Amino acid sequence: MVASRGDRLEKLIGSHNESIRIQSWLWHWLHTSINNSGPIPPLPSSQVRDQLAYIIHDNPTLQGLVREQIGNLVPAGDLNWMKRDNDRQTEWLISTFTRGIQHNIHAHELHASGREKLVLLVDLWEIPRNLKLDYIKKLKRNWKLQETLDKELSWFEDENKITASKKLEVAWDYFVKNHNFNTFGTPLFSSQNEMLSFIDKLEFSNEQKELFIIKTRNKWTQLKSRNKPTTKTQTNILLSKKTKANLSELREKHELSATKVIELLINQEAEHSLYLPRIMSAIKKLDEL
C-alpha cells in the first residue's frame, strides 16, 4: 500500500512509494527537458515538494506529462540488483551506462551520488520503458561477467596493508610500462577499487585483461622469490649413470623432486646413521685383506 502524504505535490501527480526517487527525478527532469536554460540547480535543502508543486501547479498539461513520464520509469523491482553498498558495482554501472547509450545528461551534472545517481541516470533516459528494461537486463548480464573478471583480480587483495600496497605497485608499473599515456595525471593506486576503475576507463578487451593478469601475477611471484629469505645454497655434484638412474627411480616412485630425495636421505643418515657406518666398516675390512 502506498503511503499518502496528502500534500500539494501528491494532489497534482498522485502518490508513490518511492517519493525520494520521484522528487530527485522530477527536479532534474524539469530543469533539463522542460527548462533547459543552463546548469541544473541543486535540490533545495527543505520544502522540495512544495517547490516542485509550485512549478507545475498552474500547468495541467505539464502535470499530465509528469504523470506520463512517471509511468515510464523502470519499476523498483527491476533495479534491486543494483546494490546500495557496492561502490565498485555502482562506479562500473555508471561508467558503462554513460558510455553505452546516447544520453543528453552527464553524470557529473547530477545532484546525487552513489546508487541514487545511477538510478537517476536511468530515470532521465527518455526512451520507451520496454527498451529501457531490455537494456537494464543486458547491463545486468554484463555486470555478472565483470564480477567474474574481478574475482580473477582478487589476488591483489591482502589483509597485510604493506603487501597489498606492493601488489598495487606491480599493477601500476605494468600500466606505466605498457600504457604510459593513460597514467598521466593519475595518482598511484591506493586501493583495489581504484585499480579496477582505471582498467574500466581503459576499456580493455578480454585478451588485454588476461594478459594483465598473467604479467602482473608472474611479476609478483618473481618479486616474492627474489625477496624470500633462504637457508639453501646450491651444490654441484657428479653422479655415475647408475646413481642417476637410481635417483630418478626413487623420485618417480615417491613423487618427489630429485633435490628432496637427496635432502631426505642425507638428513636421515646424519640423524640415525643407518647405512654409512656399516658400509664404511665393510670397506675397511676389505682394505685389510
C-alpha positions as CSV (number, residue, x, y, z in Angstrom):
1,M,0.0,0.0,0.0
2,V,1.3,3.4,-1.0
3,A,1.7,5.8,2.0
4,S,-0.1,9.1,1.4
5,R,1.5,12.4,2.1
6,G,-1.6,14.5,1.4
7,D,0.5,17.4,0.2
8,R,0.1,19.7,-2.8
9,L,2.5,17.7,-5.0
10,E,0.7,14.4,-4.3
11,K,-2.6,16.0,-5.3
12,L,-1.0,17.1,-8.6
13,I,0.9,13.9,-9.7
14,G,-0.5,11.2,-7.4
15,S,1.1,9.2,-4.5
16,H,4.1,6.9,-5.0
17,N,6.1,4.5,-2.9
18,E,9.5,5.9,-4.0
19,S,8.8,9.6,-3.2
20,I,12.5,10.5,-2.8
21,R,13.3,8.9,-6.2
22,I,10.4,10.7,-7.8
23,Q,11.4,14.1,-6.2
24,S,15.0,13.8,-7.5
25,W,13.9,12.7,-11.0
26,L,11.3,15.4,-11.3
27,W,13.6,18.2,-10.2
28,H,16.3,17.2,-12.7
29,W,13.7,16.4,-15.5
30,L,12.1,19.8,-15.1
31,H,15.5,21.5,-15.4
32,T,16.7,19.5,-18.4
33,S,13.7,18.6,-20.5
34,I,11.3,21.5,-19.7
35,N,13.5,24.4,-18.7
36,N,16.9,23.6,-20.2
37,S,18.4,27.0,-19.8
38,G,21.6,26.3,-18.0
39,P,23.2,24.1,-15.3
40,I,20.9,22.1,-13.1
41,P,20.5,23.9,-9.8
42,P,20.9,21.8,-6.7
43,L,17.8,20.5,-4.9
44,P,16.6,22.8,-2.2
45,S,17.6,21.7,1.3
46,S,14.0,22.0,2.5
47,Q,10.4,22.1,1.2
48,V,11.4,20.4,-2.1
49,R,8.0,19.0,-2.7
50,D,6.4,22.5,-2.2
51,Q,8.7,24.0,-4.7
52,L,8.0,21.2,-7.2
53,A,4.3,21.7,-6.7
54,Y,4.7,25.4,-7.2
55,I,6.5,24.9,-10.6
56,I,3.7,22.7,-12.1
57,H,0.6,23.7,-10.2
58,D,-0.8,26.1,-12.8
59,N,0.0,24.0,-15.8
60,P,-2.4,21.0,-16.3
61,T,-0.6,19.9,-19.5
62,L,2.7,19.7,-17.6
63,Q,1.0,17.8,-14.8
64,G,-0.3,15.2,-17.3
65,L,3.2,15.0,-18.9
66,V,4.7,14.4,-15.5
67,R,2.3,11.5,-14.7
68,E,3.1,10.0,-18.1
69,Q,6.8,10.2,-17.5
70,I,6.4,8.6,-14.1
71,G,4.6,5.8,-15.7
72,N,7.6,5.3,-17.9
73,L,10.0,4.8,-15.1
74,V,11.5,1.4,-14.6
75,P,9.9,-0.5,-11.6
76,A,12.0,-0.6,-8.5
77,G,12.0,-4.4,-8.6
78,D,14.0,-4.4,-11.8
79,L,16.7,-2.3,-10.2
80,N,17.0,-4.2,-6.9
81,W,20.2,-6.0,-8.2
82,M,21.9,-2.6,-8.2
83,K,23.3,-2.6,-4.6
84,R,23.5,0.4,-2.4
85,D,26.6,-0.7,-0.5
86,N,28.6,-1.8,-3.5
87,D,30.7,1.1,-4.7
88,R,32.6,-0.9,-7.2
89,Q,29.4,-2.0,-8.9
90,T,27.9,1.5,-8.9
91,E,31.0,3.0,-10.4
92,W,31.2,0.3,-13.1
93,L,27.5,0.6,-14.0
94,I,27.6,4.4,-14.2
95,S,30.7,4.3,-16.4
96,T,29.3,1.5,-18.6
97,F,25.8,3.1,-18.8
98,T,27.0,6.5,-19.9
99,R,29.4,5.1,-22.5
100,G,26.8,2.7,-23.9
101,I,23.9,5.0,-24.6
102,Q,23.2,8.3,-26.2
103,H,22.3,10.5,-23.2
104,N,21.9,14.2,-23.1
105,I,22.8,14.3,-19.4
106,H,26.3,13.8,-18.0
107,A,26.7,12.1,-14.6
108,H,28.8,14.9,-13.2
109,E,25.9,17.3,-13.8
110,L,23.5,15.5,-11.4
111,H,23.0,16.4,-7.8
112,A,23.1,12.9,-6.5
113,S,25.7,10.3,-5.6
114,G,26.2,6.5,-5.4
115,R,23.3,4.3,-6.3
116,E,20.9,7.3,-6.4
117,K,23.0,8.9,-9.2
118,L,22.8,5.6,-11.1
119,V,19.1,5.3,-10.8
120,L,18.6,8.9,-11.7
121,L,20.6,8.4,-14.9
122,V,18.3,5.5,-15.8
123,D,15.2,7.5,-15.0
124,L,16.3,10.6,-17.1
125,W,16.9,8.4,-20.1
126,E,13.9,9.2,-22.3
127,I,13.2,6.1,-24.3
128,P,10.2,3.7,-24.2
129,R,10.2,1.6,-21.0
130,N,10.3,-1.7,-22.7
131,L,13.5,-0.7,-24.5
132,K,14.9,0.6,-21.2
133,L,14.1,-2.7,-19.5
134,D,15.9,-4.6,-22.2
135,Y,19.0,-2.5,-21.8
136,I,18.9,-2.9,-18.0
137,K,18.8,-6.7,-18.4
138,K,21.7,-6.5,-20.8
139,L,23.6,-4.4,-18.3
140,K,22.9,-6.9,-15.5
141,R,24.3,-9.8,-17.7
142,N,27.4,-7.7,-18.4
143,W,27.9,-6.9,-14.7
144,K,27.8,-10.7,-14.0
145,L,30.7,-11.2,-16.5
146,Q,32.6,-8.3,-15.0
147,E,32.2,-9.8,-11.5
148,T,33.9,-13.0,-12.8
149,L,36.8,-10.9,-14.1
150,D,37.0,-9.0,-10.8
151,K,37.3,-12.3,-8.9
152,E,40.3,-13.2,-11.1
153,L,41.9,-10.0,-9.8
154,S,41.0,-10.7,-6.2
155,W,44.6,-11.8,-5.6
156,F,45.5,-8.1,-5.3
157,E,43.6,-8.1,-2.0
158,D,45.6,-8.8,1.1
159,E,44.9,-8.3,4.8
160,N,48.5,-7.0,5.2
161,K,48.3,-3.4,4.0
162,I,52.0,-3.3,3.1
163,T,51.7,-6.4,0.9
164,A,48.5,-5.1,-0.7
165,S,50.3,-1.8,-1.5
166,K,53.3,-3.6,-3.1
167,K,50.9,-5.6,-5.2
168,L,49.2,-2.4,-6.4
169,E,52.7,-1.0,-7.3
170,V,53.2,-4.0,-9.5
171,A,50.0,-3.2,-11.3
172,W,51.0,0.5,-11.6
173,D,54.4,-0.4,-13.0
174,Y,52.7,-2.5,-15.7
175,F,50.5,0.4,-16.8
176,V,53.4,2.8,-16.8
177,K,55.4,0.5,-19.0
178,N,52.6,-0.6,-21.3
179,H,50.0,2.2,-21.2
180,N,52.1,5.2,-20.2
181,F,50.0,7.8,-21.8
182,N,46.9,6.8,-19.8
183,T,48.8,7.1,-16.5
184,F,49.4,10.9,-16.9
185,G,47.6,12.8,-14.2
186,T,46.6,9.6,-12.4
187,P,48.0,9.0,-8.9
188,L,49.4,5.6,-7.8
189,F,46.5,3.3,-6.8
190,S,45.7,3.3,-3.1
191,S,43.0,0.6,-3.3
192,Q,42.0,-2.3,-5.5
193,N,38.8,-0.5,-6.5
194,E,40.9,2.4,-7.8
195,M,42.8,-0.1,-10.0
196,L,39.7,-1.7,-11.2
197,S,38.1,1.7,-12.1
198,F,41.3,2.6,-14.0
199,I,41.1,-0.7,-16.0
200,D,37.4,0.1,-16.8
201,K,38.4,3.5,-18.2
202,L,41.0,1.9,-20.5
203,E,38.2,-0.3,-22.0
204,F,40.5,-3.3,-22.2
205,S,39.4,-6.2,-24.3
206,N,39.2,-9.6,-22.6
207,E,42.5,-10.6,-24.1
208,Q,44.2,-7.4,-22.7
209,K,42.7,-8.1,-19.3
210,E,44.0,-11.7,-19.3
211,L,47.5,-10.5,-20.4
212,F,47.5,-8.0,-17.5
213,I,46.6,-10.8,-15.0
214,I,49.3,-13.1,-16.3
215,K,52.0,-10.5,-16.4
216,T,51.3,-9.0,-13.0
217,R,51.0,-12.4,-11.3
218,N,54.2,-13.6,-12.8
219,K,56.0,-10.3,-11.7
220,W,54.7,-10.7,-8.2
221,T,55.8,-14.3,-8.0
222,Q,59.3,-13.2,-9.2
223,L,59.4,-10.4,-6.5
224,K,58.4,-12.8,-3.8
225,S,61.0,-15.4,-4.8
226,R,63.7,-12.7,-5.0
227,N,63.0,-11.3,-1.6
228,K,62.3,-14.5,0.2
229,P,65.0,-15.4,2.7
230,T,66.5,-18.8,2.2
231,T,68.9,-21.1,4.0
232,K,69.7,-23.1,1.0
233,T,72.8,-23.0,-1.1
234,Q,73.5,-24.6,-4.5
235,T,75.8,-27.6,-4.5
236,N,77.0,-29.3,-7.7
237,I,77.9,-33.0,-7.5
238,L,78.9,-35.5,-10.1
239,L,76.9,-38.8,-10.1
240,S,77.5,-42.0,-12.0
241,K,75.0,-43.1,-14.6
242,K,73.8,-45.9,-12.3
243,T,73.3,-43.5,-9.4
244,K,71.4,-41.0,-11.6
245,A,69.1,-43.8,-12.7
246,N,68.5,-44.9,-9.1
247,L,67.8,-41.3,-8.1
248,S,65.4,-40.9,-11.0
249,E,63.6,-44.2,-9.9
250,L,63.3,-43.0,-6.3
251,R,62.0,-39.6,-7.4
252,E,59.3,-41.2,-9.6
253,K,58.4,-43.8,-7.0
254,H,57.8,-41.4,-4.2
255,E,56.7,-38.4,-6.3
256,L,59.4,-36.1,-5.0
257,S,61.9,-33.8,-6.6
258,A,65.5,-35.1,-7.0
259,T,66.6,-32.4,-4.5
260,K,64.1,-33.6,-2.0
261,V,65.2,-37.2,-2.3
262,I,68.8,-36.3,-1.7
263,E,67.9,-34.0,1.2
264,L,65.9,-36.7,3.0
265,L,68.5,-39.4,2.6
266,I,71.3,-37.2,3.8
267,N,69.4,-35.8,6.7
268,Q,68.1,-39.2,7.8
269,E,71.6,-40.7,7.6
270,A,73.1,-37.8,9.6
271,E,70.5,-38.2,12.3
272,H,70.2,-42.0,12.6
273,S,73.4,-43.4,11.0
274,L,71.5,-46.2,9.3
275,Y,73.9,-47.2,6.5
276,L,77.2,-45.4,6.3
277,P,78.8,-46.9,9.4
278,R,78.1,-50.4,8.2
279,I,79.2,-49.6,4.6
280,M,82.5,-48.0,5.9
281,S,83.1,-50.9,8.2
282,A,82.8,-53.3,5.3
283,I,85.1,-51.2,3.1
284,K,87.7,-51.1,5.9
285,K,87.6,-54.9,6.3
286,L,88.1,-55.3,2.5
287,D,91.1,-52.9,2.7
288,E,92.7,-55.0,5.4
289,L,92.6,-58.3,3.4
